[in-house]
Amino acid sequence: MTAMNISLPETMKDFVDHQVQDGGYSTSSEYVRDLIRKDQVRRAEQHLAALIMEGLESGPAIPADDNYWKNKRTALTQRHDAK
């Protein structure tokens, strides 16, 4: 693991210390790592939501039945064999 030093105003440092004490964290580093993990999850959820909206706005839905997947496999096999 690598170290990173940050500067905080006293009020923010006090807040972090309070969160460590009351939030069940053993160190301020553990608290900051948890914040970063939560931000990573939040950003991933935003990205997924954007992809879902893109899919919903991409046109009318088509049924993904057995015939659909059979045609997909055939097209992919043909494309692979053509290489």
CORHU-V537971 format. One line per field, one symbol per residue. ss: DSSP state (2 for helix, 1 for strand, 0 for the rest). A space follows every 10 residues. Layout:
ss = ???
This chain:
ss = 0000000002 2222222222 2220000222 2222222222 2222222222 2222220000 0000022222 2222222222 200
